[in-house]
């Protein structure tokens, strides 16, 4: 885990410090019992965010080995993300690279079996490692005082953001994913993440991206590029009990901060 709170990614995109990747390619572990999810009574608190640029990241990606946040071997919430996930979420070709995903295979990776949900994403709010976000999280996160969340304000082993569900739309596609990292580029952008539908991301890198999505979500949403900066989505938080059946429920990530 990134103790500095600089969060995930490409320098500012998703993930944190590069580790010994080869040792992790075959490792795996399981997570503890599921955490809570926003209740259905909170549904009205979640506005749509429209026309948001979304880029693609994946477990095991090394974007910049010299950058403190240039790797997806770990996430801001899981210091052993690649190990927890079960390996590279893609194919091994001079490193861990992404690949096209198809509906016929449930948008799953072709060369490995994930141990956590392949439908993952990040948003620019790291409520554990970013000092600003940690200090204000119980006041700005809409579900922070719901049963199962209340009382964890000072608990650094507990994230209000990790594993939370997001509904994402692009054109005629609608897919669902869980938050497993923070980024791109910013880590306490509360006005965009929890604000009104017209709030824009503070981030200006990667064409002003406000979300990174996994390869499974990239394929499910019908992105035009495997790893580009031109696709735009609409998104909103959604309570767990309102997530419909789909391949995103085949494996549900339940682990808390590691």
C-alpha distance (Angstrom), angle and dihedral (degrees) to the residues before:
residue distance angle dihedral
X1 . . .
X2 3.79 . .
X3 3.76 105.2 .
X4 3.80 91.6 -170.0
X5 3.78 91.0 64.6
X6 3.79 93.7 -128.3
X7 3.77 87.8 134.8
X8 3.79 132.9 -155.7
X9 3.71 143.0 -26.3
X10 3.63 149.9 12.7
X11 3.74 105.8 -1.6
X12 3.73 84.8 -47.6
X13 3.78 96.9 -9.7
X14 3.83 109.4 96.7
X15 3.88 138.7 -47.2
X16 3.83 130.8 29.4
X17 3.81 143.5 -113.3
X18 3.82 118.7 -6.6
X19 3.81 114.6 -108.2
X20 3.80 136.3 -175.1
X21 3.79 95.0 -60.0
X22 3.81 100.4 -175.9
X23 3.79 92.3 57.6
X24 3.78 90.3 54.9
X25 3.80 100.3 46.8
X26 3.80 93.3 88.1
X27 3.81 100.4 28.6
X28 3.79 123.3 103.8
X29 3.78 140.9 173.1
X30 3.77 139.4 175.7
X31 3.78 128.8 -119.9
X32 3.80 132.7 -124.8
X33 3.77 127.8 -100.6
X34 3.81 119.8 -48.6
X35 3.78 120.1 -84.3
X36 3.80 125.4 -137.6
X37 3.79 125.7 -80.2
X38 3.79 132.0 -148.2
X39 3.79 109.0 -78.6
X40 3.80 123.6 -115.3
X41 3.80 89.5 -115.0
X42 3.80 87.2 66.9
X43 3.82 94.2 59.0
X44 3.79 93.0 104.5
X45 3.80 90.8 60.2
X46 3.79 94.1 66.9
X47 3.82 115.2 83.5
X48 3.79 123.6 -169.6
X49 3.81 116.6 -102.4
X50 3.79 107.5 -150.2
X51 3.79 135.9 -158.7
X52 3.82 95.1 12.7
X53 3.81 118.7 164.2
X54 3.81 110.1 -124.8
X55 3.80 126.0 -167.5
X56 3.81 128.2 -167.8
X57 3.80 128.4 -109.9
X58 3.79 131.7 166.6
X59 3.79 141.2 -162.5
X60 3.81 108.3 -88.8
X61 3.80 96.5 22.8
X62 3.81 115.3 142.4
X63 3.78 106.3 -160.4
X64 3.80 98.8 164.9
X65 3.83 117.8 2.0
X66 3.82 90.6 -166.1
X67 3.79 94.9 56.2
X68 3.80 123.2 88.6
X69 3.80 89.2 -134.1
X70 3.81 98.4 31.6
X71 3.79 99.8 109.5
X72 3.80 140.0 68.6
X73 3.81 92.4 -157.7
X74 3.79 84.5 102.1
X75 3.79 130.3 21.6
X76 3.77 128.5 -148.1
X77 3.82 88.2 -102.1
X78 3.81 100.1 38.6
X79 3.80 121.9 43.8
X80 3.83 88.3 -165.7
X81 3.80 99.0 39.1
X82 3.79 95.7 144.3
X83 3.78 91.1 49.5
X84 3.80 92.5 46.1
X85 3.80 91.1 48.6
X86 3.80 92.8 49.9
X87 3.80 101.5 -111.4
X88 3.78 140.5 -52.1
X89 3.81 112.1 -4.1
X90 3.79 91.4 -141.0
X91 3.78 137.0 19.7
X92 3.80 130.7 -44.5
X93 3.81 107.0 -118.9
X94 3.79 112.2 143.2
X95 3.78 85.5 -32.0
X96 3.78 132.8 -20.1
X97 3.81 108.9 -39.7
X98 3.77 133.1 177.8
X99 3.79 126.6 -109.7
X100 3.79 139.8 -165.3
X101 3.81 114.3 -87.7
X102 3.80 125.3 -149.5
X103 3.78 135.8 -154.2
X104 3.79 90.1 -129.2
X105 3.82 89.0 69.5
X106 3.78 95.8 37.2
X107 3.83 88.9 -104.4
X108 3.82 88.5 -74.1
X109 3.82 122.7 149.2
X110 3.80 113.8 -91.2
X111 3.82 99.8 -140.3
X112 3.80 104.5 43.4
X113 3.80 143.1 27.2
X114 3.81 111.7 -120.2
X115 3.80 120.5 -135.4
X116 3.80 91.9 -158.0
X117 3.78 133.4 44.5
X118 3.84 110.9 -66.1
X119 3.82 88.2 -157.2
X120 3.79 97.0 81.8
X121 3.80 135.5 139.7
X122 3.76 144.0 169.4
X123 3.80 136.0 -128.0
X124 3.82 126.3 -165.2
X125 3.79 97.8 -97.7
X126 3.82 120.3 95.1
X127 3.78 103.5 -174.5
X128 3.82 95.0 -178.2
X129 3.81 110.4 42.0
X130 3.79 103.7 24.2
X131 3.82 106.8 86.4
X132 3.80 95.1 -146.9
X133 3.79 94.6 47.3
X134 3.81 92.9 44.9
X135 3.80 92.2 51.7
X136 3.80 94.7 50.5
X137 3.80 103.0 29.6
X138 3.81 97.9 103.8
X139 3.80 89.2 53.2
X140 3.81 100.5 45.2
X141 3.82 106.3 32.4
X142 3.83 105.5 88.0
X143 3.82 96.3 -141.7
X144 3.83 97.1 40.1
X145 3.80 93.5 108.3
X146 3.80 96.8 41.5
X147 3.83 119.1 113.3
X148 3.78 109.6 -77.4
X149 3.80 92.5 28.0
X150 3.81 104.8 52.1
X151 3.79 116.0 100.3
X152 3.81 96.7 30.7
X153 3.79 96.9 96.0
X154 3.84 93.5 116.6
X155 3.80 97.1 32.7
X156 3.82 108.8 110.2
X157 3.79 90.4 -173.1
X158 3.80 90.0 63.9
X159 3.80 126.9 70.9
X160 3.79 123.3 -165.7
X161 3.82 88.8 -161.8
X162 3.81 104.7 46.2
X163 3.83 114.0 99.8
X164 3.80 94.3 5.8
X165 3.79 115.9 144.7
X166 3.79 126.4 -114.3
X167 3.80 128.4 -170.9
X168 3.81 112.3 -143.5
X169 3.80 129.0 -169.9
X170 3.79 132.2 -170.3
X171 3.79 119.8 171.4
X172 3.80 106.3 -47.2
X173 3.81 93.9 -17.5
X174 3.81 125.7 99.5
X175 3.81 120.8 -177.5
X176 3.80 137.1 163.3
X177 3.78 132.4 -137.1
X178 3.80 144.2 169.7
X179 3.80 126.5 -115.8
X180 3.81 109.9 -115.4
X181 3.81 103.8 156.5
X182 3.81 142.0 18.6
X183 3.80 130.7 -111.5
X184 2.94 165.1 6.1
X185 3.76 102.8 -145.9
X186 3.80 98.9 -41.2
X187 3.79 133.1 61.1
X188 3.82 107.9 -169.7
X189 3.80 103.7 36.0
X190 3.81 94.0 143.7
X191 3.80 96.0 158.7
X192 3.80 91.7 61.4
X193 3.81 100.3 34.7
X194 3.81 97.6 45.3
X195 3.78 100.5 16.9
X196 3.77 135.7 93.3
X197 3.78 125.5 -55.9
X198 3.81 92.9 -98.9
X199 3.84 94.9 54.8
X200 3.82 113.0 116.6
X201 3.83 127.7 -150.6
X202 3.80 116.7 -95.5
X203 3.81 89.4 -140.3
X204 3.80 114.5 102.5
X205 3.81 98.7 -179.3
X206 3.81 123.5 96.4
X207 3.79 92.4 26.7
X208 3.80 90.7 -51.2
X209 3.81 94.3 -58.1
X210 3.79 117.2 -169.4
X211 3.80 99.5 -175.0
X212 3.81 141.7 27.3
X213 3.80 118.3 -148.4
X214 3.78 132.3 -163.6
X215 3.83 124.2 -111.3
X216 3.82 89.0 -102.4
X217 3.79 91.0 56.5
X218 3.80 90.6 42.5
X219 3.81 89.7 58.0
X220 3.80 95.5 38.8
X221 3.80 91.8 52.6
X222 3.80 93.7 45.2
X223 3.80 97.7 -120.2
X224 3.79 115.0 -166.7
X225 3.82 92.7 -133.9
X226 3.80 134.5 37.7
X227 3.80 92.7 -138.4
X228 3.79 109.6 6.1
X229 3.80 141.7 125.1
X230 3.80 102.4 -131.8
X231 3.81 106.1 78.1
X232 3.80 117.3 101.8
X233 3.79 128.2 -160.3
X234 3.79 141.8 -177.2
X235 3.79 116.5 -132.9
X236 3.80 145.1 174.5
X237 3.79 137.8 175.6
X238 3.79 112.9 -100.8
X239 3.83 131.0 -165.3
X240 3.81 114.7 -111.2
X241 3.79 92.2 -117.7
X242 3.80 89.7 59.0
X243 3.80 95.9 54.3
X244 3.83 106.7 111.9
X245 3.78 126.4 -139.6
X246 3.77 114.1 -77.5
X247 3.82 143.0 119.0
X248 3.83 88.8 -72.3
X249 3.82 87.7 73.4
X250 3.82 96.0 52.8
X251 3.81 89.1 89.9
X252 3.80 119.7 14.9
X253 3.80 118.6 -164.7
X254 3.79 111.5 -130.5
X255 3.83 106.0 164.9
X256 3.78 120.8 116.9
X257 3.81 128.1 -145.9
X258 3.81 115.2 -36.8
